[in-house]
């Protein structure tokens, strides 16, 4: 099978490739910035190792964000973020910038 050129791909596939590349570069940039700004004592393992791992497509930066950073006290992990509650009931949205709870219109939110 002959190699297909990017220009010969359908527009939907071209867009998907460009979007996937942009996501990859954004993840890489975010991981590298976080590694450079975060003190060594807040990273699990040596910083140079995580810099190298971050260059592994998509999986590297995600591995750093999920496994390479030490949790701060009060920082919700991925699992805890889904179970945040407001007034004893599960929050439907995110809290406002000023920290006030989300009002979803349900009777539980009134009380």
C-alpha positions, 0 to 999 in steps of 0.5 A: 500500500502506497503512503498517503499524503496529508493533503490527500486525506479527507478534511475530517481526518485532517482536522482530527490530526491537527486537533490531536497534535494540538492536544499533544502539544498543549499537554506537553507544554503544561507538563513541562511548565508544571515540572519547572515551577513545582519544587522537587519535594512536590514531585515523585521522583527526579525532575529530569526523569519526568521531563523525559517521560513527558515527551512520550506522546500523550501518555507521558504528560498524563502519567506525570499529572496522575502519578508524578505529582504529590498531592497537596493537603486540600487538593482533590485528586481525580476521583475525589473531584466527582464527589464534591458536595455542597450542603450535604448533596452532590454539587451539579456544577462548579462553585462560583469564583467567590466560593459560593455554592452552585444553586441548581434549582432543586429543593435541596439547594434551597435549604 
